[in-house]
Amino acid sequence: MSHPPGATVHFSGEYDLVATTPFLVRHQLVGTYSVKATKPGYETYSRRLSFPQASQGRLTIKLKSRTPLKAAWRSLILPGWGQFYSGEKTRGVIISTLGYGAVLTSVIAELRYQDREDKYEVALSDYQAARSIEERNRLRLILEDKHQKAYDAETLKRNLLIVTAAVWAYNVIDALVFFPDQKVDLQVGGDFSLKEGELTVKLCKRF
């Protein structure tokens, strides 16, 4: 059983079988099985279960809904994660590429600015240590050039930080506002009878 019904359940162990809840397995399952349940609009259920010999019972799987808020929180942490979570893989790839690209260029711009700032500090130190007027005039031109380059590098760094923040914000808004409605209400039940090397399936539709 599952809440809600209509989940696709994969059992992997001594037998491999796939069915849609609710369904009945008439053959006894013994040993450890990997169980995975999926349904559009819900988070994937995954765990390992042990079935002791000569035991019977009911397995009820409770699926958690995927929500826009959960997607937005994921995108807030990593760009594109919320889109992948909601099943929008293409948008997830595009947004994550833009986000990581923006972060990378911002880091490069920061390193470039630090390098230009260090060179400006060295030029300033040399200018202040100059003894003659001729040397001061020569070093002043170098100092002004280093100052301009440091200023340009700082401007570029700030602009890239703004772009990165804008991409990050869009990524969160996109995950929140354009969250797809994937829930499907169609339910199909199954009655399963397993034999060694054989699987017989009887399907019954629910209206």
C-alpha positions in Angstrom: 0.0 0.0 0.0 1.0 3.6 -0.4 -0.3 7.0 0.6 -1.2 8.3 -1.8 -1.9 5.2 -4.0 -0.6 4.9 -7.6 3.1 4.8 -6.7 5.5 2.8 -8.8 7.4 0.4 -6.5 10.6 -1.4 -7.4 11.7 -4.5 -5.4 15.2 -5.7 -5.9 16.4 -8.8 -4.2 16.0 -12.6 -4.8 13.2 -11.5 -7.1 13.1 -8.2 -9.1 9.6 -6.8 -9.6 7.9 -3.5 -10.4 4.3 -2.8 -9.6 1.9 0.1 -9.0 0.2 0.4 -5.6 -1.9 -1.0 -4.3 -0.8 -4.5 -5.1 -0.5 -8.0 -3.6 2.5 -10.3 -3.9 1.2 -13.9 -3.4 4.7 -15.4 -3.4 6.5 -15.0 -0.1 9.5 -12.7 -0.2 12.4 -13.9 1.9 15.7 -12.0 2.6 16.8 -8.4 2.1 15.3 -6.3 -0.6 15.9 -2.8 -1.8 12.6 -1.0 -2.1 12.2 2.2 -4.1 8.9 4.0 -4.7 8.3 6.9 -7.0 5.3 9.0 -8.0 5.2 12.3 -10.0 4.9 15.2 -7.6 6.3 13.3 -4.6 9.8 12.6 -3.2 11.4 9.3 -3.9 11.0 6.7 -1.1 14.1 4.4 -0.8 15.1 1.9 1.9 16.3 -1.7 2.5 13.9 -4.1 4.1 14.4 -7.6 5.5 11.7 -10.2 5.2 12.1 -13.0 7.7 11.2 -16.5 6.6 7.6 -17.7 7.0 6.3 -14.2 7.7 3.4 -12.2 6.2 2.5 -8.6 6.5 1.6 -5.3 4.8 4.0 -2.7 3.7 2.6 0.8 3.8 4.7 3.5 2.1 4.0 7.2 3.0 5.2 9.5 0.2 6.1 13.1 1.0 4.9 15.8 -1.4 7.4 17.9 -3.4 6.6 21.5 -2.7 7.7 24.9 -4.2 9.0 25.9 -0.8 11.3 22.8 -0.6 12.5 23.5 -4.1 13.2 27.2 -3.3 15.2 26.2 -0.2 17.3 23.8 -2.3 18.0 26.5 -4.9 18.9 28.9 -2.2 21.7 26.5 -1.2 22.9 25.5 -4.7 21.7 27.0 -8.0 19.7 24.6 -10.0 19.1 22.1 -7.2 15.5 23.1 -6.8 14.9 22.7 -10.5 16.4 19.2 -10.4 14.3 18.4 -7.3 11.1 19.4 -9.1 12.0 17.4 -12.2 12.9 20.3 -14.4 16.3 18.9 -15.5 16.9 21.1 -18.5 16.3 24.3 -16.5 18.3 22.9 -13.7 21.3 22.4 -16.0 21.0 25.9 -17.5 20.6 27.7 -14.2 23.3 25.7 -12.4 25.7 26.4 -15.3 24.9 30.1 -15.1 25.1 30.1 -11.3 28.4 28.3 -11.0 29.8 30.3 -14.0 28.9 33.6 -12.2 30.5 32.4 -9.0 33.7 31.3 -10.8 34.0 34.6 -12.6 33.4 36.5 -9.4 36.2 34.5 -7.7 38.6 35.2 -10.6 37.7 38.9 -10.5 38.4 39.0 -6.8 41.8 37.4 -7.2 42.6 39.9 -10.0 41.5 42.8 -7.9 43.7 41.6 -5.0 46.7 41.3 -7.4 46.1 44.8 -8.8 45.7 46.2 -5.3 49.0 44.7 -4.2 50.8 46.2 -7.2 49.3 49.6 -6.4 50.5 49.3 -2.7 54.0 48.5 -4.0 53.9 51.4 -6.4 52.7 53.7 -3.6 55.5 52.6 -1.3 58.1 53.2 -4.0 56.7 56.6 -4.7 56.7 57.6 -1.0 60.3 56.4 -0.7 61.6 58.4 -3.8 64.3 61.0 -3.0 64.5 63.1 -6.1 61.9 65.1 -7.9 62.7 63.3 -11.2 62.2 59.9 -9.6 58.9 61.1 -8.0 57.6 62.3 -11.3 58.5 58.9 -12.9 57.0 56.9 -10.1 53.9 59.1 -10.0 53.0 58.0 -13.6 53.4 54.4 -12.6 51.4 54.9 -9.4 48.5 56.5 -11.3 48.5 53.6 -13.8 48.4 51.0 -11.0 45.7 53.0 -9.2 43.5 53.1 -12.4 44.0 49.3 -12.9 43.1 48.6 -9.3 40.0 50.8 -9.6 38.9 49.1 -12.8 39.4 45.7 -11.3 37.3 46.7 -8.2 34.5 48.0 -10.5 34.5 44.7 -12.4 34.4 42.7 -9.2 31.4 44.6 -7.9 29.5 44.3 -11.2 30.1 40.5 -11.3 28.9 40.2 -7.7 25.7 42.0 -8.6 25.3 39.6 -11.6 25.9 36.6 -9.4 23.4 37.8 -6.8 20.8 38.4 -9.6 21.4 34.9 -11.0 21.0 33.4 -7.5 17.8 35.3 -6.8 16.3 34.4 -10.2 17.2 30.7 -9.5 15.3 30.8 -6.2 12.3 32.7 -7.7 12.2 30.3 -10.7 12.1 27.2 -8.4 9.3 28.8 -6.3 7.1 30.4 -8.9 7.4 27.9 -11.8 7.1 24.8 -9.8 5.4 22.2 -12.0 2.2 20.4 -11.0 3.2 16.7 -11.5 0.6 14.9 -9.4 -1.4 12.2 -11.2 -4.6 10.7 -9.8 -4.7 7.6 -12.0 -4.5 4.5 -9.8 -3.8 1.0 -11.0 -3.8 -2.0 -8.7 -2.0 -5.3 -9.2 -2.4 -8.9 -8.0 0.9 -10.8 -8.2 1.7 -14.5 -8.1 5.4 -15.3 -8.3 7.0 -18.6 -9.2 10.7 -19.4 -9.8 11.6 -17.7 -13.0 8.0 -16.6 -13.8 5.9 -13.6 -13.0 2.1 -13.6 -13.5 0.4 -10.2 -13.3 -3.3 -9.5 -13.1 -4.2 -5.8 -13.3 -7.3 -4.2 -12.1 -8.3 -0.6 -12.9 -9.8 1.6 -10.3 -12.2 4.3 -11.4 
